[in-house]
């Protein structure tokens, strides 16, 4: 199993150990930059992700790859002048995507930063992990898609995450990949089961350790729930492993 969107570098030993025991072999941890007063704060976080947490994951039998980018909720004032300092990380062997990026509110700076993140995704041919907020979801997703189109990045390397039935048609019509977050306030295992024919092209994730309640075992719990309801192995494998393995092309 692959947990396709986490923030495991905000987690502890026990959570990562339990994920490995449950059968998760890969996880993607996304930069957040909580409290970042400077882009240097992000750089410190990234070093922690690609070094300390990579080694911790390996010691527990799980490969924790990183996605790096400027989160819309944590944009430091010096982001533009120091953005070039990010670029060497995009070639790091433990970095598989740019993320978590996107729009969280109506601030114009979020649009500007998101455009630059998408532009870098195109430049480095790196998958882009796009955030969707809890409020004004359809309006903001349409704005995100407009910005993605302006950047020129291919929808084939973009996943729009935290998708549920309110925005899935908009996402699918644009040709973007679907991120399925199973946690309180997002999806439940039952939601995934009830809409499995619509969701089976998506990628399950826990979004663990971000703000609000989350469960590091939400992906294996969803897999178990789908099995208990008689969903075929091939479908479960696609949604819990295969789709993410194809999307994150650097996984080894």
C-alpha positions in Angstrom: 0.0 0.0 0.0 1.0 3.6 -0.7 -0.2 6.5 1.5 -0.1 9.1 -1.2 -0.4 12.3 0.9 0.9 12.6 4.5 2.8 15.0 6.7 4.7 12.3 8.4 7.6 14.5 9.4 5.2 16.0 12.0 4.6 12.4 13.3 6.3 10.2 15.8 8.1 6.8 15.8 5.0 4.8 16.8 2.8 6.1 14.0 5.3 5.3 11.3 6.0 1.9 12.9 2.3 1.1 12.9 1.8 2.2 9.3 4.6 -0.2 8.3 3.2 -3.1 10.3 -0.2 -2.5 8.7 1.3 -3.1 5.2 2.1 0.4 4.0 5.4 0.2 2.1 5.6 3.8 0.7 4.4 7.2 2.0 4.7 10.7 0.6 5.3 13.4 3.2 4.4 16.9 2.0 6.0 20.2 3.2 3.8 22.5 5.2 6.0 25.2 6.6 4.0 25.7 9.8 4.9 29.1 11.3 7.4 29.8 8.5 8.7 33.4 8.9 11.2 32.9 6.1 11.7 30.4 3.2 14.7 29.3 5.3 12.2 27.7 7.6 11.0 25.5 4.8 14.6 24.6 3.9 15.1 23.3 7.5 11.9 21.3 7.2 12.9 19.8 3.9 16.3 18.8 5.2 14.5 17.0 8.1 12.2 15.3 5.6 14.7 14.0 3.1 17.3 13.0 5.7 16.0 12.2 9.2 12.6 10.9 8.3 13.9 9.0 5.3 16.3 7.1 7.6 13.6 6.6 10.3 11.2 5.1 7.7 13.9 2.8 6.3 14.7 1.5 9.8 11.0 0.6 10.2 10.5 -0.9 6.7 8.7 2.0 5.0 10.1 4.4 2.4 9.1 8.0 3.2 9.5 10.1 0.0 9.1 13.8 0.1 7.0 16.4 -1.8 8.3 20.0 -1.4 6.7 23.3 -2.1 5.1 26.4 -0.5 1.8 25.6 1.3 -0.9 28.2 0.7 -1.5 28.6 4.4 2.2 29.3 5.2 3.7 31.8 2.7 6.7 33.7 4.1 7.3 37.3 3.0 10.6 36.4 1.4 9.3 33.6 -0.8 10.0 35.2 -4.1 13.5 36.4 -3.5 14.6 33.0 -2.1 12.6 30.7 -4.3 15.6 29.7 -6.4 17.1 28.1 -3.2 14.4 25.4 -3.5 15.4 24.3 -7.0 18.3 22.1 -6.1 16.0 19.9 -4.0 13.9 19.0 -7.0 16.6 16.7 -8.2 17.1 15.0 -4.9 16.6 11.2 -5.0 14.1 11.3 -2.1 11.9 14.0 -3.6 9.1 12.7 -5.9 6.8 15.7 -6.2 6.1 19.4 -5.6 3.5 19.9 -2.9 1.5 20.5 -1.0 0.6 23.6 -3.0 -2.6 25.4 -4.2 -5.1 27.9 -2.9 -6.7 28.0 0.5 -8.4 31.4 0.6 -8.9 34.5 -1.5 -5.5 36.1 -0.9 -3.9 37.1 -4.2 -0.5 36.0 -3.0 -1.7 32.4 -3.0 -2.6 32.6 -6.6 0.9 34.0 -7.4 2.7 31.3 -5.4 0.6 28.5 -6.8 1.4 29.7 -10.4 5.1 29.6 -9.6 4.8 26.1 -8.1 3.0 24.8 -11.2 5.6 26.5 -13.4 8.3 24.7 -11.5 6.4 21.4 -11.8 6.4 21.8 -15.6 10.1 22.9 -15.7 11.3 19.9 -13.7 8.6 17.4 -15.0 7.6 16.7 -11.4 4.2 15.6 -10.2 2.2 18.4 -8.5 0.1 17.8 -5.4 -2.7 20.3 -5.2 -4.5 21.3 -2.0 -8.3 21.9 -1.8 -9.8 23.8 1.2 -12.8 23.0 3.3 -14.8 26.1 2.1 -15.7 27.5 -1.3 -14.4 24.3 -2.8 -15.8 24.4 -6.3 -15.0 28.1 -6.8 -11.4 27.6 -5.6 -10.8 24.4 -7.6 -12.0 26.1 -10.8 -9.5 29.0 -10.0 -6.8 26.4 -9.4 -7.5 24.8 -12.7 -7.4 28.2 -14.5 -3.9 28.8 -13.0 -2.7 25.3 -13.9 -3.8 25.8 -17.5 -2.0 29.1 -17.6 1.2 27.5 -16.3 1.2 25.0 -19.1 1.7 22.0 -16.8 0.2 18.8 -18.1 -2.8 17.5 -16.2 -1.2 14.0 -16.4 1.3 15.1 -13.7 -1.2 16.9 -11.4 -3.2 15.4 -8.6 -6.0 17.5 -7.1 -6.3 16.2 -3.5 -9.0 16.0 -0.8 -11.6 15.3 -3.6 -15.1 14.2 -2.8 -18.3 14.2 -4.7 -18.7 18.0 -4.7 -15.8 18.6 -7.0 -15.0 15.3 -8.6 -16.7 16.1 -11.9 -14.8 19.3 -12.3 -11.5 17.5 -11.5 -12.2 14.6 -13.9 -13.3 16.9 -16.7 -10.0 18.6 -16.5 -8.1 15.3 -16.8 -6.5 15.6 -13.4 -5.7 12.8 -11.0 -7.8 12.3 -7.9 -6.5 12.3 -4.3 -8.8 10.6 -1.8 -8.3 11.7 1.8 -9.8 9.5 4.4 -10.0 11.4 7.6 -12.6 13.3 9.7 -14.2 16.1 7.6 -13.1 14.5 4.3 -14.0 10.9 3.3 -14.9 7.8 5.3 -14.2 4.2 4.2 -18.0 3.9 3.6 -17.9 7.0 1.3 -15.2 5.3 -0.8 -17.1 2.1 -0.9 -20.4 3.7 -2.0 -18.7 5.6 -4.8 -16.0 3.0 -5.7 -16.8 3.1 -9.4 -16.2 6.8 -9.5 -13.2 6.8 -7.1 -11.3 3.7 -8.4 -9.0 5.9 -10.5 -8.0 7.8 -7.4 -5.2 7.5 -4.8 -6.0 6.9 -1.1 -4.2 8.9 1.5 -4.5 9.8 5.2 -3.2 13.4 5.3 -1.9 12.3 8.7 -0.4 14.8 11.1 -1.8 17.9 9.4 -4.2 20.2 11.4 -7.2 18.5 12.8 -7.9 14.8 13.6 -6.3 12.2 11.4 -5.5 8.5 11.5 -2.2 7.1 10.2 -4.0 3.8 9.5 -6.8 5.2 7.5 -5.5 3.7 4.2 -5.2 0.1 5.5 -8.5 0.5 7.3 -10.2 1.6 4.1 -8.6 -1.3 2.3 -9.9 -3.7 4.9 -13.4 -2.1 4.7 -13.5 -2.5 0.9 -12.4 -6.2 1.2 -15.2 -6.8 3.8 -17.7 -5.4 1.3 -16.6 -7.7 -1.5 -14.7 -5.2 -3.7 -12.4 -7.0 -6.1 -8.6 -7.2 -5.4 -7.7 -5.5 -8.6 -9.9 -2.5 -7.8 -8.5 -2.3 -4.2 -4.9 -2.6 -5.5 -5.4 0.2 -8.0 -6.8 2.7 -5.4 -4.3 1.8 -2.7 -1.1 1.2 -4.6 -1.0 1.0 -8.4 -2.4 4.5 -9.3 0.0 6.2 -6.9 2.9 4.1 -8.0 2.4 5.2 -11.6 1.9 8.8 -10.6 5.0 9.1 -8.4 7.4 7.9 -11.0 10.5 8.1 -8.8 9.4 5.6 -6.3 11.9 2.7 -6.0 
